[in-house]
Amino acid sequence: MNLSRSRRHLLDLLQRIPSLTEVALARAPLFPASLYRLRSCCGKPQCKCAHSSYRHEQWCVSYLEEGASRTRAVPPEIRAEVRKMTQDYRRFRQAERETRKALDDLRTVLERVRHARSEAGRRRYERLVTQQKESKARKRPRKGGNPS
């Protein structure tokens, strides 16, 4: 990748980061859980679920608490808020992954830019040294010769 392409890539990365940090700066609570619909049989022999394909439906949330997996029923009244918190958590995690990737890419691009500019600096230094030697050689009078 040449220097101008690296600079363009660097600018693209820097423009992506603010939108990713917006997610992190939000104040809404996050709930690291999975919200899902559970369909099951109740176990009562007289219920229609025991004799047909009918299943009782219930929304549940599954999460970790002190290292143990917990599953709880979610009442319909709070389902929308729980759904928003779990979706916000997934968005946060996605932004976190993308930010890590962008920062890794940023580090790589910065190394490429540093290397390219350092190489340009070394070449420039060599040209300056060569020009200085040539300049001194032109200014010196030749030994044993007539000055013209």
C-alpha positions as CSV (number, residue, x, y, z in Angstrom):
1,M,0.0,0.0,0.0
2,N,1.5,3.3,-1.0
3,L,1.6,6.4,1.3
4,S,-1.4,8.2,-0.2
5,R,-3.6,5.1,0.0
6,S,-2.5,4.6,3.6
7,R,-3.4,8.1,4.5
8,R,-6.8,7.7,2.8
9,H,-7.3,4.5,4.8
10,L,-6.3,6.3,8.0
11,L,-8.8,9.1,7.4
12,D,-11.6,6.5,6.7
13,L,-10.8,4.7,10.0
14,L,-10.8,8.0,11.9
15,Q,-14.2,8.9,10.5
16,R,-15.7,5.5,11.5
17,I,-14.6,5.8,15.2
18,P,-17.0,8.6,16.3
19,S,-20.0,6.7,15.2
20,L,-18.8,3.6,17.1
21,T,-18.2,5.6,20.2
22,E,-21.7,7.0,20.1
23,V,-23.0,3.6,21.1
24,A,-20.6,3.5,24.1
25,L,-21.5,7.0,25.2
26,A,-25.3,6.3,25.4
27,R,-26.8,6.2,28.8
28,A,-29.5,3.6,28.3
29,P,-29.0,0.5,30.5
30,L,-27.7,-2.7,28.9
31,F,-28.9,-6.2,29.7
32,P,-26.5,-9.0,28.7
33,A,-29.2,-11.6,28.1
34,S,-31.1,-13.5,25.4
35,L,-34.8,-12.9,25.1
36,Y,-36.7,-15.7,23.4
37,R,-40.1,-17.3,23.1
38,L,-40.5,-20.6,24.8
39,R,-43.1,-23.1,23.6
40,S,-43.7,-26.1,25.9
41,C,-46.1,-28.6,27.3
42,C,-47.4,-28.0,30.8
43,G,-47.6,-31.6,31.8
44,K,-51.3,-31.7,32.7
45,P,-52.8,-34.8,31.2
46,Q,-56.2,-33.0,30.5
47,C,-54.6,-30.0,28.7
48,K,-54.8,-29.8,25.0
49,C,-51.0,-29.5,24.7
50,A,-50.8,-33.1,25.9
51,H,-52.9,-34.4,22.9
52,S,-52.1,-32.0,20.1
53,S,-49.4,-29.8,18.5
54,Y,-50.5,-26.9,20.7
55,R,-47.8,-25.5,23.0
56,H,-48.1,-22.9,25.7
57,E,-46.1,-19.8,24.8
58,Q,-44.0,-17.8,27.3
59,W,-41.3,-15.2,26.8
60,C,-38.1,-15.9,28.8
61,V,-34.8,-14.2,29.4
62,S,-31.6,-16.2,29.9
63,Y,-28.5,-14.6,31.4
64,L,-25.5,-15.3,33.7
65,E,-25.6,-14.4,37.3
66,E,-22.6,-15.1,39.5
67,G,-21.3,-17.5,36.9
68,A,-24.5,-19.6,36.7
69,S,-27.0,-19.5,33.9
70,R,-30.5,-18.2,34.9
71,T,-33.7,-18.4,32.9
72,R,-36.7,-16.3,34.0
73,A,-40.1,-15.6,32.6
74,V,-40.7,-12.1,31.3
75,P,-44.1,-10.6,31.9
76,P,-45.8,-9.0,28.8
77,E,-45.8,-5.6,30.6
78,I,-42.0,-5.3,30.6
79,R,-41.1,-7.3,27.5
80,A,-40.6,-4.3,25.3
81,E,-38.2,-2.7,27.7
82,V,-36.3,-5.9,28.2
83,R,-36.1,-6.4,24.5
84,K,-34.6,-2.9,24.1
85,M,-32.0,-3.5,26.8
86,T,-30.9,-6.8,25.2
87,Q,-30.8,-5.3,21.7
88,D,-28.8,-2.3,23.0
89,Y,-26.4,-4.8,24.6
90,R,-25.9,-6.6,21.2
91,R,-25.4,-3.3,19.5
92,F,-22.8,-2.3,22.1
93,R,-20.9,-5.6,21.7
94,Q,-21.0,-5.2,17.9
95,A,-19.6,-1.6,18.2
96,E,-17.0,-2.9,20.6
97,R,-15.8,-5.5,18.1
98,E,-15.8,-3.0,15.2
99,T,-13.9,-0.5,17.4
100,R,-11.2,-3.1,18.2
101,K,-10.9,-4.0,14.6
102,A,-10.7,-0.3,13.6
103,L,-8.0,0.3,16.2
104,D,-6.0,-2.7,15.0
105,D,-6.3,-1.4,11.5
106,L,-5.3,2.0,12.6
107,R,-2.2,0.7,14.3
108,T,-1.3,-1.2,11.1
109,V,-1.9,1.8,8.9
110,L,0.1,4.1,11.2
111,E,3.0,1.6,11.1
112,R,2.9,1.7,7.3
113,V,2.8,5.5,7.2
114,R,5.7,5.7,9.6
115,H,7.7,3.2,7.6
116,A,7.0,5.0,4.3
117,R,7.8,8.4,5.7
118,S,11.0,7.1,7.4
119,E,12.1,5.6,4.0
120,A,11.4,9.0,2.4
121,G,13.4,10.7,5.1
122,R,16.3,8.4,4.6
123,R,16.2,9.0,0.8
124,R,16.0,12.7,1.3
125,Y,18.9,12.7,3.7
126,E,21.1,10.8,1.2
127,R,20.2,13.3,-1.5
128,L,21.0,16.2,0.8
129,V,24.4,14.7,1.7
130,T,25.1,14.1,-2.0
131,Q,24.1,17.6,-2.9
132,Q,26.3,19.1,-0.2
133,K,29.3,17.1,-1.4
134,E,28.7,18.2,-5.0
135,S,28.3,21.8,-3.9
136,K,31.6,21.8,-1.9
137,A,33.4,20.1,-4.9
138,R,32.2,22.9,-7.2
139,K,33.3,25.7,-4.9
140,R,36.8,24.3,-4.3
141,P,39.5,25.6,-6.6
142,R,41.5,22.8,-8.3
143,K,44.9,22.3,-6.9
144,G,47.7,23.2,-9.2
145,G,45.5,24.6,-11.9
146,N,44.7,28.1,-13.1
147,P,41.5,29.6,-11.7
148,S,39.2,30.3,-14.5
